[in-house]
Amino acid sequence: MRPARLLALVFLLGSTAASAETVTHQYTVSVDYSMSRLWVEARFSRPVNSVTARSHDAGKYLLDVRSCGEDQQIRMRNQRMMLPQRGISCMNYTVDLKHAAQEHRYDEMLAPQNIIVSPSYWLWRPELRTGTEIQIRFRLPENVQVSVPWQKLAEDGPVYRLAKSPESAFAPAVFGSFDYRELKVPGATLRVSLLSGVEEMDNDSIAQWISATAMDVSLAYGRFPNPSPQVVVIPIGDGRINYRSAVPYGRVIRDGGETVELQVDQSQPLEALLADWTATHEFSHLMLPYIERKHRWISEGFAQYYQNVLLSRSGAYDDLYAWQKIYDGYERGRQSRPELSPNEATTGGMRAGLMKVYWSGAAIALMADVQLRERSGGKESLDVILDRFQACCLPSDRVWSGPELFAQFDELASVPVFEPLYRRFADTAGFPDTSELFERLGLAVSDGKVRIRLLAELRAIRKSILKTNDDAASWREQLAAN
Ligand SMILES: [Zn+2]
């Protein structure tokens, strides 16, 4: 072997060894008792010459930043830190936490003892590639707790691990005094923060409702899809506005972990919360990874399908009501921008196409579910494929495309069902036609009203899709009666 080759080999071995080990940067984050300032000490495991914060506005709240050893001030230019080319191994910085908290759109709805400030405004860090992570330890005064979506480490105290993840929006970090609870459901411990708003909230009822809706999602395949999600409940009732729904808004955020954020009108009774579909919809999203925005119709559609299926299995909806809701949704999807395909409606940014974005994936979910059940003689179903998908691929640290996800689903099924459906409908104008499928399932429609036929070719499949789970149903009944 000639020296050049030998050198190349040594280099190759050296680089594989280096890439196999995980690089862990150590951060310590302190907050004062009035939550006006936040201090960070960042110790890098190897010198870094670029650190950024996710928000372009983060620089506005940075009060001071220095390298540790030489205590040299680091200059800022255009909201960026100007680090020396050779890199630094440690830095300290101070953030105006109080003003950064005002960036949050619900800041005014919260009582002063708790604030939400996304790490996007205060966490300056190197890029998190595969094999790079940050261990973050909080030092907090007695009256201040913290809630973040990052993975909690087993050590005592608030120590977390932040690794590569999709960045769908800015994750919330909650600081202050709030009601933190760990709620156990099959397969998961939900890390729930019940914030304090302007008006009192019955936190026990809220916790029961969160448990019940998270339980609904475990009715798909026996466990909740993420073992430890962050759940943030923001009470938005202020005694003045009348909200039409008990849960006016919810969303899932994937940024350093998975967060489900729910806004509740705390003046409404537990019964109204249990009848609302928002939380079931948001939790259902966690059965899929974060899908590229241009294929958002898949994530929304699957969540729409499952919210109705699961609320029926948990006894909140009866079968006819659930099929009617599914039918009505398909009709809204059909009427929405018929000249566009699902992919076009999603990328077009046209609000009029919103129902197509929300329901075309739900039609495909039903088609896939029935085909799987039919072809496997009941051994496979959408539940089974999602169960296998959770086992192989969730929670995922990356963004998936729609076709990539469907290819993975087909790999997990004994017959390919998803890619053919994608090819047929994703770029085809109009709406996936489910009328023949409804007919075979024994769902007759006249004047927009669904009727269930006793005799139908796929009657057994129709029944098995919405089959009630008796334990879940009796638990919900008990909760609603109290
Ligand atoms: Zn959604």
Boltz pocket constraint, residues with backbone or C-beta under 6 A from the ligand:
constraints:
  - pocket:
      binder: B
      contacts: [[A, 281], [A, 282], [A, 285], [A, 299], [A, 300], [A, 303]]
      max_distance: 6.0
